Amino acid sequence: AEFDMNEGNANAQQITNHACTHNYNGHPDWQCNKWGEPHLKSTAHEFSLGPGHTIDGSKMFTFSQEFKVVNGGLIVTTTMSQDGQSVAKSMGPNAELDAMMKIGSLENGMAFVTGYWYASDMNWLDSDECGSGLEHCNQNPAYISNWRITTNSDSPYPSPFPSPSPPTAPPAGGKCCFQQCNACPEEASWCGASADNCGHCGGGVWC
């Protein structure tokens, strides 16, 4: 199974569940729900670029998600907040969502994966704001910080993995930038540890 906790850009945000029950009527070749069920999407009023929206996609915002079992059914509550305002979306209970939890299986453990990509046919995500024509991406970097995974149950925490070593500071006189030398993150990172590392980071330029 796959659960897209967050898929989006500066114009829209979506949460999509892809359970794998192998019994999708009309799609005998599907092992999993390709289109996703259920899924939730922000409205243009709730999230997009500019000050006229509850969450301004051009600025930093906080994204949180709670997974909670109520009467045997999974409910996922997603909250986006910024400058004292917030948007909350609730998913479930739903048979496909419960299948992701029990068959997928969220109960037995799933890998946490991130990705950063673009395509010209992202209208399924942001057509309310961007229309139905071919889309273009500026390929600017996206920054995600202060990740936390916590528990909302009384069960003990799982044994933690050893803490990773802190990133090595960039050598004096050198830093890794994105495509040009005036787009450089301030914080130390793996990309900025050496010119060789920088060359393996998409769009990395050693400055």
N, C-alpha and C positions, 0 to 999 in steps of 0.2 A: 504494500500500500504506500501511498504518498499523501502527505498532508502539507499543502503549501500555506505555511503560517503567514507569509507575506509575499505577495508578488505585486510590483507596482513601479511607478516612476513619479515624477514631480506633479503629474496631473491626476493620478488615480491610484487607489490601493485596493487589492482584492485578496480574499482568503478563500482557498478552494480545497475541498476534500476529494481524494481519488482512492476509493476503496477498491478491493480486488475480490469480488465474489464470483466471477466467471459466469454470471448468468444475466447478461444484459440483453434483453429482448430487442431484436432488430439488429444486433451487432454481435453475431456469433464468434467473430474473430477477436473480440475484446476480452482480455483477461482482467483488466481493470477499467474503471469508469474514465474514459479518455477526456470527456468534457467536464467532469467533476460534478459532484452532488453531495451535499449542498455547496453553494458558494455565495459569498457576500461581497459586495462592492461598494465603495464610497460613492456618494453623489457629488455632483459638481459643487453644490453648496458646502458640503462637508470638507472636501479636500481638493485643492488644486493650487496653481500658481497665483500669487498675489494676495493682497490684504482683504479682498472681498469674500474670503472663505473661512470657515471655522479653523481649519488647519492650512497654513500657507506652505505649499510644497517646496518653496524656494528657501525655507528656513529650517533650522534644526527642530525636530519634534521627538517626543517620546512615544515609543510603541511598546505595548505590553499585551500579554495574552495569558489567560487563565483557563486551565483544563480542569473541569470539575464533574464528578459523577453524581447525578441526582436521581434517586429512585431507579438506579440501574442504567440510566441513559447518560451519555456524555454531552456536556454543554461546554462550548468554547466561547469565551467572552474576550473580544479584542477591543482595546482602548488606545486611541491616539490622543495625545494631549500636547498643548503648546500655549504658553503665555496665559495660563489660567482658564483656557477653554479646552473642551474635550469632545470626542466623538466615540461612542461605544456601539459595537456590533455584537449580537449574540447569535450563535449557531447551535441548533439542536434543541430538544432531542430529535434524532433522525436515524432511520434504519441504516443508511449508508455510512453515517458518521459512527454509529455503534459498530458496524462491520470493520471500519478502519481501526477502531480501538481493540476489538477482540480477535479479529482474523488477521489484521494487517501485519504486525500487531503492536499498537502503542503499549499495550500491557506487557508485552515481552521485550520491548526496547526497539527504538528506531534510531537511525543515524541522523544527526543534525548537520545539514549541508547548506552552504550558501553559494550563490552564483551571481554573476554580473554580466548581462548580455543584452543584445538589442536585435531587432528585426524590423523590416519595413511594413509588416502586417500586424501591428500591435493594436489594431482597432477593437479587437475583442475586449481589450482592457480599458482603453481611454477614448472611445469614439464619442462619448458625451461631450468631451472637451476638445478633442482634436479632429473630429470628423471621420470620414471613411476613406480618405485618400492615402497614398503612400506616405509613410512616416520616415523621418530622419532623426538620428541621434547625434548629439554633439560630442558624445564619448568623454564628457568630463568625468572626473572621479567622483565616486559616491563614498561618503565616510560613515561608518557604523562604529559606534563606541559604547563602552560601559555595558557590555552584555552580562546578563545574569540569568541563571537557571536556579529557581528555588522550589520549595515544596509547599503545598497548601494542605498537606495531610499530617496526621499524627505518626505516620510511619517514619522510621529512622532514615536518615540520608544514606545513600549508597556510599561505599568506600570511594573517596576521591582519588583521581589520578594524581601523580606527582605534579607539582607546579612546574610549568615550563621555565626555562632560563630566560631572564630578561633580555630583550633585544640589545644587540651591540650598537653602541653609538656610532654614527658615521665618522669615518676618518677625517681628520682636520683638512679643510679645504675641499671637501667633496660631499655631495648629497644627491639623493635620487629624486628627480622631479618627473612630472607627468607631461611628456611631449615637448615642454619648453622650460627654460630655467627660471621662469617667474611663477611656476605652479608647483611649489614644493611644500609638502606637509612639514609642520614644525617638529612633530614627535619622531623619536627614533623608531625604526621599523626594520624588518628583515631586508626589505628592498634597499634601505639606506645603509646597510652594513658594509657594502662593498660595490665597486663598479660591476663586478661579475653578477652579484645578486640583482642589481638594478636592471641589467640586461635581460633578466628572466621575468621581469614584471611588465605586464602589458603597457606599452607606451612609455616605459621608463627611459629617462635620459639622465646620464651622470653629469652633474654640473659642479 
